[in-house]
Amino acid sequence: MFPSWIQLTMLTIEAQQAIWLRTMRLALGGAMAEAETVRMVSEKVAACSAAARAIARGASADGVIRRYRRRVRANIKRLSPSGSRTKR
């Protein structure tokens, strides 16, 4: 049970970072903000659907949380100023 709490705590911290980065992106407005809004909503629907399927198939809470954390970390990387630059 303790590892589940650690995973959930880390998800909470990482989600707050992703929320902050998305808020900054949306505050800038323009086409990037519109695209981010569409992406955000579609990601939420897909993530909820995937979690429901995983739980229905008997996945553990840890497994579902780990999957969410991977997606949140990918968003943090994509939304971060250093993550949006192309590599040379």
HELIX and SHEET records of a PDB file:
HELIX    1   1 PHE A    2  LEU A   28  1                                  27    
HELIX    2   2 GLY A   30  ALA A   56  1                                  27    
HELIX    3   3 ALA A   61  LEU A   79  1                                  19    
END                                                                             
